[in-house]
Amino acid sequence: MDYKLHKAEKLTSRTSIERLFGEGKSLMAFPLRAAYRLHEPGDAPVQFLISIPKKRIRKAVDRVTLRRRTREAYRLNRRELLTDILQQHGIGVDIAFVYLDSTPAPYAVISDKVTLLLSRIAQAASKQQPPRQENEK
């Protein structure tokens, strides 16, 4: 299995990010919140971003550590929990992980919460109807 995070999987487009927070849905698993938006798949079936607010975590070292922990938990769990289901249904998703707590959490807690959020997003994706093809009537 390929566990690499490719550049195409990072959510960098300003319009996509605005659409994600404007039109998307939100899930909570403290200390993380996941905003997601289902759409037709593009370059990658899943694109994600991680936000650790400076207002909550003041030290840059702690923000970087939390970003690494969240990214690693996502990288290890995305294939089995999310990507395969999305490809079966022909759906793409944009995800934003936002850290909510004011103290850094250990990796085990972050990993459990990322796993929970990814499985909830996969459930929501499997319930949605696949996008219609233009040549279908």
Helices and strands as residue ranges (DSSP letters): G 7-9, H 14-23, E 25-29, E 32-39, E 46-51, H 60-78, I 79-83, H 84-89, E 92-99, H 107-127
